[in-house]
Amino acid sequence: MGLKFNLTHTDPESKARRGQIITDHGVIETPIFMPVGTLGTVKGVHQQELKQEIKAEVILGNTYHLYLRPGTEILEEAGGLHKFMNWDLPILTDSGGYQVYSLAHKRKITEEGVTFSSHIDGSKHFFSPETSMDIQRSIGADIIMAFDECTPYPCDYNYAKNSLDMTHRWLKRCCDHVDSTKSMYGHHQSLFPIVQGSTYTDLRIKSAEVIASFEREGNAIGGLSVGEPDDEMYAMTEVVCDILPKDKPRYLMGVGTPANLLENIALGVDMFDCVLPTRNARHGLIYTWNGMMNMKNKKWEKDFSPLDENGTASVDLLYSKAYVRHLFASKELLGPQITSIHNLAFYLELMRQARLHIEAGDYRKWKDQMVPKLLTRI
């Protein structure tokens, strides 16, 4: 069928949008947060819990990691990642570009592509725009990402400019390859280009214009979760969203905290992903409507009230703060499982509330009230 985007509501006081992304594996309500399932699993969370407790509508897979383990041969024999992990809702895969960026001491970038060493065994591998597309075809994601170079922060202007130009040349190769090959496993695969340009306004404008000119089914904004201050992230996001087409979904990659999500929704972003809710959960940090709580703190040792009275996951009422603290103090695996489910459920409920307020036309007012609460440490 192909990907379709229906824009249903806009907020009168901000650039926030409410819509639907329609894929062959189901409808994604936007704005949406996508849990990260790097290796075909959201760490510590069953697929059943993702659906029933967290109510996830789409998850991510990681091209670099899935290419190394289990490998495309096994994925193809299984019938693609959907069947391999028993997940029948949409999947998005990144291109491997960010992981290559993070392997700075283990890779070499040329015009043809990137040679890198595996973090597992040191073996040498090569990714080009074409091989990235082929691997993502094999994985079978509904949405696949263009192969790009993610620049670090801070970044020299000339390096950022040269990298951007190469990313645009790579995009042409990605598009040509995708358009000359067929989707696998009987469902459509949509290619999203990625806007780059570091924190330089003129480069971001140039990149957004180039990316928009390719007229793909959706567009992504990359390179804004690499250590830059929040105000720079917001400034670049606003510049880019003002240029990217209004009738296509906009995906801000690798962002972020609950406050980051609400602020970027107000700038016109539709899709987010980040490892933060699960990574922080594994260290005992949970997000609530009243702020952040460190479940390792002694203050919860004798607090037998529910983990989160206002939470939407069953674990929020089933287990007390004291019990969850005990699990972390005892290094029991159940502790990170409970907090991971809680955090992801909170993120997805935050997105549902955002959609309701966009529909009601009072998103800006609600966001301005919520952000200070979300930044509070309890």
N, C-alpha and C positions, 0 to 999 in steps of 0.2 A: 504493500500500500504506500509506503513512504511516510516520512515524518510530516506532521502538520502542526501548526501553532495557531491557537485561537486566543486572541486578546479580548477578554470579556469586561474588564473594569480598569479604570485608571483613577488614582487618587488626586483630588482637586488641589491639594496643598503641597504635593511633592511629585516626584516622577515615578512613584511606585506603581506597579502593574500587577494585574491578576489575570491569569490565563490558564491554558491547558496545552500540553504537548502530547500529541497523539502518535503513538508508535505501534508497531505490530504486536508488541507484548503488553500493551495497555496504555492507559491515560495517566500522565503525570500532571498533577495540579501544581501551578506555580503561583507565588514563589515556592521553591522546594529546596530542602537540604538532602544531599545524597550521602548516606553512610559509605565509608571507604572499606571495600573488601579486597585488599591488596592482592592476596593469593587465592582468591575464590572463597574467602571467608572474612566476615567482619569479626575481628578477634574476640573470642570468648562468647559469641552470640549465635544461637541456632537460627537457621533460616526461618523456622516456625515463629521464633520470638521476633524476628525482624518484621514479619507480616502481622502477627496478632498483637504483640505488645507495643512495638515501636511504630507500627503502621508505615513502614518504609514503602515508597512507591518506585524507587529506582536505586540501584547501588552501583559502585564503581569496581572495576577490575584494573589491574596494573599490568601493562604490556611487558615492561622490562622483567618483572618478577615472574609472571606467568610463562614468559618465553623461556626463562631459565628452569623453572619448576612449575608444573609438571612437563612443560614443553608442548609445542604445537601438535606433535604427532599424537600424543595421548588425548589432547583436547579434541582433535578432529575425530579420533576413534570413538570418543564419548558422545560425539554429536554437538560439540561446542560447550562453552562454559555454562550456559543455562541448564543443560541436561547434566553436566558433570557435577554441578553443585546443587541441583534440584531447586532451581529458582526460575519461576515462570513469568516474572515481571521484567521491566526494562533493565538493561545493563549499559553503562557507559565505560569505555576504556580510555585511559590517557595513552599518549603515544610512546612513552618511554623517555621523552625529552627531559623531563624534570629529574628523573633518576640519573640520567647521564650527566646532567648539570651537577647533581649532588656527588658524583664520582670524580670530582675535579682532578684528583691525583691519579686517577686510573683511566683517563680517556684522552683521545686526541681527535680534534674536530677538523675536518676538511670540507671542501665544497661538496664532495661526493657523499659524505656522511660522517658517522662517528665510530671510531674503533675504541673499545673499552674492555676492561678486565672485569670478569665476574667477581662480585663480592663474596661468592660462595667458595670458589676454588681457584680463582685467579686466571681461569681460562679466557682466551681472547675471543671477542665477538665483534660484529659489525652491524650497525643500524644505518640504513639510508631511509629517505622518505618512502621509497618503494617497499623495502622490507618491513618497515613499520606498518604500512598499510596491509601487507600480506599477513603479518602476525595478527593484527587486529581482526582481519577477515576470519582467520582461523579460530580466534577466541570466540567470535560470533556476537560481539556487542551490537546493540541497537544504534548507539551513537559512538563514533570513533573520532579520535582527535588527530589533527595534522601534526606532523613531526616538526618540531621547532627547537630553537636554542633558547633556554631560559637564562637570562643574564643575572649575575649576582647583584647585591646591593651592598655598598655603593658601587656604581659602575661608571667607568670612563665614558665620556660622550661618544668619542670616535669608535670605541669598541661596541657600544650599544647600537650605534648607527650601522656599522658594518654587519653586526650580528642580525639586526633587523632586516637588512637587505637580503641576507642569506636565508633567513626564515621565510621571506616572501618568495624567494626562488624555490626553496624547498616546498612551499605550499603549492606552487604550480605543478611540481612533480607529483605531489600527493594527489592532487585533483585529477591529473592526467591518468595516473595509475588506477585510482578508484573508478574513474569513469570508463576505463577500458577493461575492468574485471567485474565479475559478478559477486553479489552477496552470497554468503553460504548459509546453509541450514534452512532455506526457505523463507527467511524474513529480511526486510530491508535494513540496510546499514547506512546511516547518515554521517557525512563528514563535516566536522566543525573546524574552521580555521581558528588560529589563536593570535590575538593582538599582543604584540610585544612593544618594547621601547623604553624600558626601565622607568625612571621617574622624570623623563624629559617630555614636556608637553608637546613640542613640535614633532618628536618621534612618535608619540602616542597618536597624535592626529593623523600623521602620515600612515601609520600602520592600520588604524581603524578604517581609513578611506580605502586602502588597498584591500584589506580583508573584506569590506563590504562589497567591493567591486566583483568579487568572485561569486557572489550571489548563491552561497550554499544554504543549507536548510536551517542553520543556526550558527552562532558565533561565540567564541570564548575570549576571555581576557586573562592573559597569563602574566607571570613575573611580578605579581603584587602580593606575594605572601613569603617574601624572602628576607624579611628583616627591616623593611622600610617603616617609618612612623605611620600611624593610622591616618594622620591628616594628609600625608602624601598619597597613600592608597586611595582615599576618598577623592582627592583632587583628580588623580589619573582616571579613576573609574567614571567620574562625572563627565570628563572630557570625552572619553571613549563612548559611553552610552548615548551621548548627544549626537554621535555620528553613526553608530551602528543602526541598521534598519529597525524600525519599530515593529515590523510584522514578523520578526524572527526572534527566537529565544536568545537570551544573553546569559552566558555562564561565566562566573568569576571563579577561577580555579584556586583551590587550596585555602579558601577563606571560610570561616575564621571563628572568632568568639561570637557568642550570642549578640553582643552589642555591634560587632562588625557586620553581622548579617542584617540587622535592622537598619543600620545606617546605609548600607549598600543597596538594600531594597528601595530605600527612599530615592536613590540615584538612578534606578531603572534596571537593576539586576534581577534575573529570574531564577537562576540556578546556582547552587553552592555545593562544595564538598570540602571536608577537612578531617584530618585524623585527630584533631583536638579533643572532641568529646570522648572518644574511646581511649586515647593516650592519657589524658588527664584522669579519666576514670580509673585506669589501672594504677594510678598513683594516689587515689583516694579523693580527688577533687571532683565535686559534683556541682552542677548548675541548677539553680532554682529560680522561681519568680521573684524571690527576695534577695538574690545574690548568690555568691559562691561559698561553698562549705568544704573545708578539708576534714574528711572523715577520720583522719589519723590523729586529730587533735584530742588531747585529754579531756577537753570540755564536754565531749560527747560520751565519756566513759559510763556515766550513770543516767543518760538521757534515753528513757524508754519510749519516747514518743515516736510516731512513724518516721521513717526516713524522710519523706516529704508529703505532708498532709495535702498539698495541692497538686501532687504529681498524677500523671495519667497511666503509668505502668502499674501492674499489680504489685511489683516488688516495693513500690513506694509505701504501701500500707501494710504489706506482709511483714516487713522487717523494721526493727527499731534502729535509731541512730547508734545506740550502745552496741547492738549486735553487729552492725556493719563495721563499727570501729574495732570490735573484738576480732572480726575476720581479718582485717588488715593487720592488726597487731600480731595475730597468729600466722600471718602469711598464708591464709587459706585462699584457694583459688576462687571460692564462691564470692569473696568480697569484690574483686574486680569484675566478676560477671554481673553482680547486682548493680554496681555503679555504672557499668557500660550500658546496660539496658536502660537504667534511669536517664543517663545523659542523652542517649539517642532519642528516647521517647520525649524528653524535654525539648530537644531541638526540633523534632517533627511537630510537636504541639505548638511551639513558637511560630513555626511556619503556618500552621493552620489558623492561629490567631491573627497573624499578619494578613492572611488572605481575607478573613472576615472583616478586618478593619479597613482594608482597601475597598471591599465591597460596600461597606457602610459610609465610605468617604471621609473617615476621620483618622486615617493611618498616621499622618504627620503628628497629630496631637498625642495619639497613643504611643508612638515611637519615642517622642520626647519625654514622656512620663516613664517609659520602661527602661531606657538606656541607663540612667543613673542607678536604678535598682539592680540591673544586671551586672553592673561594675562593682557593686558592694561586696566586701568580704565579711561574711557572717562569723 
